[in-house]
Amino acid sequence: MEFVGLLAPFALVLALGAYAQAAVLRKEVSELKKLINRE
């Protein structure tokens, strides 16, 4: 059970990192769409 306790913070950091990357990706995609619509 101690092993799970050690893994929990690591999983949380991974999840936060993935969420941040997804947010950045969404922002970049919306910027690209704006550029495409302008043409």
C-alpha positions as CSV (number, residue, x, y, z in Angstrom):
1,M,0.0,0.0,0.0
2,E,2.9,2.4,0.6
3,F,3.9,1.9,-3.0
4,V,0.5,3.4,-4.1
5,G,1.1,6.3,-1.7
6,L,4.4,7.0,-3.5
7,L,2.9,6.8,-6.9
8,A,-0.1,9.1,-6.3
9,P,1.8,12.4,-6.4
10,F,3.6,11.2,-9.5
11,A,0.4,10.4,-11.3
12,L,-1.0,13.8,-10.2
13,V,2.0,15.6,-11.7
14,L,1.6,13.6,-14.9
15,A,-2.1,14.4,-15.2
16,L,-1.4,18.1,-14.6
17,G,1.3,18.1,-17.3
18,A,-1.0,16.4,-19.8
19,Y,-3.8,18.9,-19.0
20,A,-1.5,21.9,-19.5
21,Q,-0.3,20.5,-22.8
22,A,-3.9,19.9,-24.0
23,A,-4.7,23.5,-23.0
24,V,-1.7,24.9,-25.0
25,L,-2.7,22.7,-28.0
26,R,-6.3,24.0,-27.9
27,K,-5.0,27.6,-27.8
28,E,-2.6,27.0,-30.8
29,V,-5.4,25.4,-32.8
30,S,-7.8,28.3,-32.2
31,E,-5.0,30.7,-33.2
32,L,-4.4,28.7,-36.4
33,K,-8.1,28.7,-37.2
34,K,-8.2,32.5,-36.8
35,L,-5.3,32.8,-39.2
36,I,-7.0,30.5,-41.7
37,N,-10.3,32.4,-41.5
38,R,-8.5,35.7,-42.1
39,E,-7.3,34.7,-45.6
